[in-house]
Amino acid sequence: MSWVHLAPATGAAFLASVVECVEAATIVLAVGTVRGWRSALAGTCFGFIALVALVVALGPALSHLPEQALQLFVGMLLLLFGMRWLRKAILRAAGIIPLHDEAAVFRSETANLRLGQVTARHGLDPVAIVTAFKAVLLEGVEVAFIVLAVSAGDADLLLSATAGALAAAVLVAVAAVAVHRPLARVPENTLKFAVGIVISAFGIYWTGEGLGVAWPGHDLALLAIVGGLLGCALLGVRLAKRPLAVAATEARP
């Protein structure tokens, strides 16, 4: 299978994983800072193991489903998933809802973790382990879903998408260890904007495949779909900003 087929799946999994891993890393950093790094790392490892087991269990199982039914199901789920991300990114870019602030999340998590200290057993804090495990698992489930969905049961695509997700996890982990603070400077909304477009494009593509649409250029049609969605999203930002601009003008004396 050529890079033309593998690159979109790898890129989608990588971008989505960066966003989710940044959010998980913020909580793990808060847990390690307040409750201890041994417990935080233990919870992180348990969460990672659970995610790997999920991908290993569901990945091969998808290949046994009828191809067109699988493509249609995965495409519709990806489309709904991607449009949810893209909608929030458009509203944030337009200034209608506030940008996601990792520094604020870190402060909130550390404040909550300082409440009700629990005596650790064998050097491990159960509250810290559960908090880190839950953060890694909840954020990682979305990554696992995207990895499985963009591959749509194809073993080569599954391996490629998994490699993209693992690369993102390693990159974020190294960055978090290096700076030892929340990755607040990561342009998360820009990433979510891009991920929303790419995931939605995959959703449209796989839905079309499931419905028997003959895409011009086959996999290259993904590039055209991405371009069309990008144009629509940028137009959406402008249209969403317009009522705010009108209200600001009317409010002036």
CORBELQUI-V725998 format. One record per pair of residues at least 24 apart in sequence whose ideal C-beta (glycine too) atoms are under 10 Angstrom apart, sorted by the first residue. I is the first residue (numbers start at 1). GAP is how many residues later the second one is. Records with the same first field share a line. If there is no record, write none. Layout:
BEGIN
I: GAP  GAP
END
This chain:
BEGIN
1: 153  154  155  156  158  159  218
2: 217
3: 157
4: 213  214  215  216  218  219
5: 149  151  152  155  213  214  217
6: 148  150  151  153  154  155  157  158  213
7: 153  157  212  215
8: 142  149  152  153  190  193  194  197  211  212  214  215  218
9: 137  138  140  141  142  143  145  147  148  149  150  151  152  153  154  155  189  193  210  213
10: 140  147  149  150  151  152  153  154  155  157
11: 139  149  150  153  183  184  187
12: 66  70  134  135  137  138  149  152  153  182  183  185  186  187  189  190  210
13: 130  131  133  134  135  136  137  138  144  145  147  148  149  150  151  152  153  154  155  182  185  186
14: 147  149  150  151  152  153  154  155  157  181  184
15: 131  149  150  153  176  177  179  180  181  182  183  184
16: 65  66  69  126  127  129  130  131  134  145  148  149  152  175  176  178  179  180  182  183
17: 122  123  125  126  127  129  130  144  145  147  148  149  150  151  152  153  154  155  178
18: 125  146  147  149  150  151  153  154  157  165  168  170  173  174  176  177
19: 66  81  120  123  124  149  153  167  169  170  171  172  173  175  176  177
20: 116  118  119  120  121  122  123  124  126  145  148  149  152  175
21: 115  118  119  122  144  147  148  149  150  151  152  154  155  162  165
22: 78  80  117  146  150  153  154  160  161  162  164  166  169
23: 77  79  82  112  115  116  119  149  159  160  165
24: 24  108  110  111  112  113  114  115  116  119  145  148  149  152
25: 77  81  110  111  114  144  147  148  150  151  152  157  158  161
26: 75  76  77  78  79  80  82  83  109  113  150  155  156  157  158
27: 75  78  79  81  82  83  86  104  105  107  108  109  111  112  155
28: 81  100  103  104  105  107  108  145  148
29: 73  77  80  81  103  147  148  150  151  152  153  154
30: 75  76  77  78  79  80  81  82  83  84  98  101  102  105  152
31: 78  79  82  94  96  97  98  99  100  101  102  104
32: 81  96  100  144  148
33: 73  76  77  80  81  147  148
34: 75  76  77  78  79  80  81  83  91  93  94  97
35: 75  78  79  82  83  85  89  90  91  92  93  94  96  97
36: 84  87  88  89  92
37: 91
38: 82  84  85  86  87  90  91
39: 81  84  85  86  87  88  89  90  91  92  93
40: 85  88  89  91  92  93  95
41: 87  88  91
42: 81  82  83  86  87  90  91
43: 81  82  83  84  85  86  87  88  89  90  91  92  93  94
44: 85  88  89  91  92  93  129
45: 84  87  88  91
46: 83  84  86  87  90  91
47: 82  85  86  87  88  89  90  91  92  93  94
48: 85  88  89  92  121
49: 84  87  88
50: 83  86  87  90  91  94
51: 85  86  88  89  90  92  93  96  114  118
52: 88  92  110  114
53: 91
54: 83  86  87  90  91  93  94
55: 85  88  89  90  92  93  96  103  106  107  110
56: 106
58: 86  87  89  90  95  100
59: 85  88  89  92  94  95  96  99  100  102  103
60: 93  95  98
61: 87  92
62: 86  87  89  90  91  92  96
63: 88  89  90  91  92  95
64: 89
65: 87  88
66: 87  144
67: 85  86  87  142  143
68: 141  142  143  144
69: 141
70: 79  82  83  136  139  140
71: 81  82  134  135  136  137  138  139  140  141
72: 134  135  136  137  138  139  140
73: 76  79  133  134  137
74: 71  74  75  76  77  78  79  128  129  132  133  135  136
75: 74  77  127  128  129  130  131  132  133  134  135  136
76: 127  130  131  134
77: 68  69  71  72  122  126  129  130
78: 67  68  71  72  74  120  121  122  123  124  125  126  127  128  129
79: 120  121  122  123  124  125  126  127  128
80: 119  120  123
81: 61  64  65  68  114  115  118  119  121  122
82: 64  67  113  114  115  116  117  118  119  120  121  122  147
83: 113  114  116  117  120  146
84: 112  115  116
85: 57  106  107  108  109  110  111  112  113  114  115
86: 106  107  108  109  110  111  112  113  114  143  146  147  150
87: 109  146  149
88: 101  104  105  108
89: 99  100  101  102  103  104  105  106  107  108  144  147  148
90: 99  102  103  106  142  143  144  145  146  147  148  149  150  151
91: 98  145  146  149
92: 96  97  98  100  101  145  148
93: 96  97  99  100  140  141  143  144  145  147  148
94: 142  143  144  145  146  147  148  149  150
95: 142  145  146  149  150
96: 141  144  145  147  148
99: 88  89  90
100: 84  88  89  92
101: 81  83  87
102: 79  80  81  82  83  84  86
103: 78  79  80  81  82
104: 78  80
105: 77  79
106: 75  76  77  78
107: 75
109: 26  73
136: 33
140: 25  29
143: 25  26
146: 49  52  53  56
149: 50  53  54  57
150: 48  49  52  53  55  56
152: 50  53  54  57  58
193: 37  40  41  44
194: 32  36  39
196: 33  37
197: 28  29  30  31  32  33  34  35  36  37
198: 24  27  28  31  32
199: 30
200: 25  26  29  32  33
201: 24  25  26  27  28  29
202: 24
203: 26
204: 24  25
END
